[in-house]
Amino acid sequence: MPTLTAGQVPGWSWWLVIPLLVALGAILLGSVGCAQWWAMRNEVSSAGWWILTTAGAWLVGLALFFSITTPLWQPGQPAWLLIAIGLLGGLVMAASVAALTGWAFVRLNSPAGVTRLPGRPIRCRCDRPGCPHDRL
């Protein structure tokens, strides 16, 4: 936080800054899931869980990124090493977010998570008549 504000809000107390950061972080973490939920809501009956799933997956991914990179980044390191450490942290973050959201997506699209909403049959995208993937 101090590097972001750089003295712009020196008079703000921490009891105000911390809740503000938590609220803004929740909005940011929920924004991706909300946009994806908007696309899923007519196809998956329990799509609302997707918002919490993506927010939680990104929290885990960010925690892994910082837990890997923070102790490895040291002052005076060569640029190539800083880049390599950042790439390693980014790879772990991406893999964890992909694994968690992929697992949740499969669970939401399982027969227990997918129901036929009124007027909207759930069909395979291949559009072959009698496709074994159709769930009507």
GUROFI-813964 format. One line per 10 residues: number of its first residue (from 0); for each residue x, y, z of N, C-alpha, C. Coordinates in steps of 0.2 Angstrom, whole numbers. Last residue first. Example, Ala and Ser with C-alpha at 12.3 -4.5 7.8 and 13.67 -1.06 7.14 Angstrom:
BEGIN
1 = 64:-11:35:68:-5:36:64:0:39 ~ 66:-28:39:62:-22:39:66:-16:39
This chain:
BEGIN
135 = -154:-167:-112:-161:-163:-113:-165:-164:-107 ~ -139:-166:-116:-143:-167:-110:-149:-163:-110 ~ -128:-174:-128:-134:-170:-127:-137:-171:-120 ~ -119:-183:-131:-117:-178:-126:-123:-173:-124 ~ -122:-191:-141:-123:-194:-135:-121:-188:-129 ~ -133:-183:-153:-126:-183:-150:-127:-186:-143 ~ -144:-183:-161:-143:-188:-157:-136:-189:-154 ~ -137:-172:-174:-143:-175:-171:-141:-182:-167 ~ -124:-162:-169:-126:-168:-172:-132:-171:-169 ~ -119:-150:-163:-125:-150:-167:-127:-156:-171
125 = -108:-148:-154:-107:-151:-161:-113:-151:-166 ~ -112:-144:-142:-111:-139:-147:-109:-141:-154 ~ -125:-152:-134:-118:-152:-136:-117:-147:-142 ~ -137:-143:-124:-135:-147:-130:-128:-147:-131 ~ -151:-141:-114:-143:-140:-114:-141:-145:-119 ~ -165:-130:-118:-161:-137:-118:-154:-136:-118 ~ -174:-119:-112:-167:-119:-114:-164:-126:-113 ~ -187:-119:-107:-186:-116:-113:-179:-116:-116 ~ -180:-118:-90:-186:-118:-95:-185:-115:-101 ~ -165:-128:-89:-169:-122:-87:-175:-121:-92
115 = -160:-143:-84:-163:-139:-90:-167:-134:-87 ~ -145:-141:-75:-152:-143:-75:-155:-140:-81 ~ -130:-146:-68:-133:-144:-74:-140:-146:-74 ~ -125:-153:-57:-125:-145:-57:-128:-142:-63 ~ -127:-166:-59:-130:-163:-53:-130:-156:-53 ~ -120:-168:-71:-127:-169:-71:-131:-166:-64 ~ -108:-155:-71:-110:-162:-70:-117:-162:-70 ~ -104:-142:-71:-107:-145:-77:-109:-152:-76 ~ -99:-139:-59:-105:-136:-60:-108:-139:-66 ~ -87:-148:-60:-92:-149:-55:-99:-146:-57
105 = -80:-141:-70:-83:-148:-71:-88:-150:-66 ~ -78:-129:-64:-82:-129:-70:-85:-136:-71 ~ -70:-133:-53:-76:-131:-52:-81:-131:-58 ~ -58:-137:-60:-62:-142:-56:-69:-140:-55 ~ -55:-125:-66:-57:-131:-70:-61:-136:-67 ~ -52:-117:-55:-58:-115:-59:-60:-121:-64 ~ -41:-125:-51:-46:-123:-46:-53:-122:-50 ~ -32:-124:-62:-34:-131:-59:-40:-130:-55 ~ -31:-110:-65:-33:-115:-70:-36:-121:-67 ~ -24:-107:-53:-31:-104:-55:-34:-108:-60
95 = -13:-114:-54:-17:-115:-48:-24:-112:-50 ~ -7:-109:-65:-8:-116:-65:-13:-118:-59 ~ -5:-96:-62:-9:-98:-68:-11:-105:-67 ~ 5:-97:-51:-2:-94:-51:-7:-96:-56 ~ 15:-104:-58:12:-107:-52:5:-104:-51 ~ 18:-93:-67:17:-100:-69:13:-104:-64 ~ 22:-83:-59:16:-82:-63:14:-89:-66 ~ 33:-88:-53:28:-86:-49:21:-86:-53 ~ 42:-89:-64:40:-95:-60:34:-94:-56 ~ 42:-76:-68:39:-81:-73:37:-87:-69
85 = 49:-71:-57:42:-68:-59:39:-73:-63 ~ 61:-77:-59:57:-78:-53:50:-76:-54 ~ 65:-72:-71:64:-80:-70:60:-81:-64 ~ 67:-59:-68:62:-61:-73:60:-68:-72 ~ 77:-60:-59:71:-57:-57:65:-59:-62 ~ 87:-65:-67:85:-69:-62:78:-66:-59 ~ 89:-55:-77:87:-61:-79:84:-65:-73 ~ 94:-44:-68:87:-44:-71:85:-50:-74 ~ 102:-50:-53:102:-48:-60:95:-48:-63 ~ 99:-42:-37:99:-48:-41:99:-46:-49
75 = 98:-31:-28:105:-33:-32:105:-39:-36 ~ 87:-38:-16:90:-32:-19:97:-34:-23 ~ 77:-53:-21:82:-49:-16:85:-43:-20 ~ 65:-64:-22:67:-58:-25:71:-54:-19 ~ 61:-75:-14:66:-76:-19:69:-69:-21 ~ 50:-71:-5:57:-73:-2:63:-74:-7 ~ 41:-67:-16:43:-63:-11:50:-65:-8 ~ 38:-79:-24:42:-73:-27:45:-69:-21 ~ 30:-87:-16:35:-90:-20:40:-84:-22 ~ 20:-80:-11:23:-84:-6:30:-87:-10
65 = 14:-73:-22:18:-69:-17:22:-74:-12 ~ 8:-85:-28:13:-80:-32:17:-77:-27 ~ 0:-89:-18:5:-94:-21:10:-89:-24 ~ -9:-78:-18:-6:-80:-12:0:-85:-14 ~ -14:-79:-31:-10:-73:-29:-6:-75:-22 ~ -21:-91:-30:-16:-90:-35:-11:-84:-33 ~ -31:-89:-20:-26:-94:-19:-20:-93:-24 ~ -38:-78:-26:-35:-77:-20:-29:-83:-19 ~ -43:-85:-38:-38:-80:-38:-34:-78:-32 ~ -51:-94:-32:-46:-97:-35:-40:-91:-36
55 = -61:-85:-26:-57:-89:-22:-50:-92:-25 ~ -66:-80:-38:-63:-75:-33:-58:-79:-28 ~ -71:-91:-44:-66:-88:-47:-62:-83:-42 ~ -81:-95:-34:-76:-100:-36:-70:-96:-39 ~ -90:-84:-33:-86:-86:-27:-80:-91:-29 ~ -95:-86:-46:-92:-79:-44:-87:-81:-38 ~ -100:-98:-47:-94:-97:-51:-91:-91:-49 ~ -112:-99:-40:-106:-102:-37:-100:-100:-41 ~ -121:-96:-50:-119:-91:-45:-113:-93:-41 ~ -125:-107:-57:-119:-103:-60:-117:-98:-55
45 = -133:-118:-56:-130:-116:-50:-124:-111:-52 ~ -138:-121:-69:-143:-118:-64:-139:-116:-57 ~ -132:-115:-84:-130:-119:-78:-134:-116:-72 ~ -137:-106:-94:-135:-113:-95:-134:-118:-89 ~ -139:-94:-90:-144:-97:-93:-143:-104:-95 ~ -126:-90:-84:-132:-90:-80:-138:-94:-83 ~ -115:-88:-91:-116:-95:-89:-123:-95:-86 ~ -113:-74:-93:-113:-79:-99:-116:-86:-97 ~ -112:-70:-80:-117:-67:-85:-118:-72:-91 ~ -101:-76:-75:-108:-79:-73:-113:-76:-78
35 = -91:-68:-81:-92:-75:-83:-99:-78:-81 ~ -93:-57:-73:-94:-56:-81:-95:-63:-83 ~ -91:-62:-60:-98:-59:-62:-99:-59:-70 ~ -78:-65:-61:-83:-70:-60:-90:-68:-62 ~ -72:-53:-62:-71:-58:-67:-76:-63:-67 ~ -76:-46:-50:-78:-43:-57:-77:-49:-62 ~ -72:-51:-38:-78:-53:-40:-80:-51:-47 ~ -59:-45:-37:-60:-52:-37:-66:-54:-40 ~ -64:-31:-36:-59:-33:-41:-60:-41:-42 ~ -72:-31:-24:-75:-29:-30:-70:-32:-36
25 = -62:-35:-15:-68:-40:-16:-71:-38:-23 ~ -53:-24:-15:-51:-31:-17:-57:-36:-19 ~ -62:-14:-10:-59:-14:-17:-57:-20:-20 ~ -63:-20:3:-69:-19:-1:-67:-18:-9 ~ -50:-20:7:-54:-26:7:-60:-25:2 ~ -47:-6:7:-43:-11:2:-47:-17:2 ~ -56:-1:16:-56:1:10:-53:-4:5 ~ -51:-8:28:-58:-10:25:-59:-7:18 ~ -38:-1:28:-39:-8:28:-46:-10:25 ~ -41:13:30:-37:10:24:-39:3:23
15 = -46:15:42:-50:17:36:-47:13:30 ~ -37:11:51:-44:8:52:-48:10:46 ~ -26:18:47:-26:11:45:-33:8:46 ~ -30:35:42:-28:30:47:-29:23:44 ~ -23:47:32:-28:42:32:-25:37:38 ~ -13:56:29:-17:57:35:-22:52:36 ~ -7:53:17:-3:52:23:-7:53:29 ~ -10:50:3:-15:49:8:-11:49:15 ~ 2:51:-5:-4:54:-7:-10:55:-1 ~ 13:44:-2:12:50:2:6:54:0
5 = 12:33:-11:18:37:-11:16:44:-8 ~ 2:23:-14:0:29:-12:6:34:-12 ~ 10:11:-17:5:14:-22:3:21:-20 ~ 19:9:-7:21:11:-13:16:13:-18 ~ 10:7:4:14:13:4:17:15:-3 ~ 4:-6:0:0:0:0:4:6:0
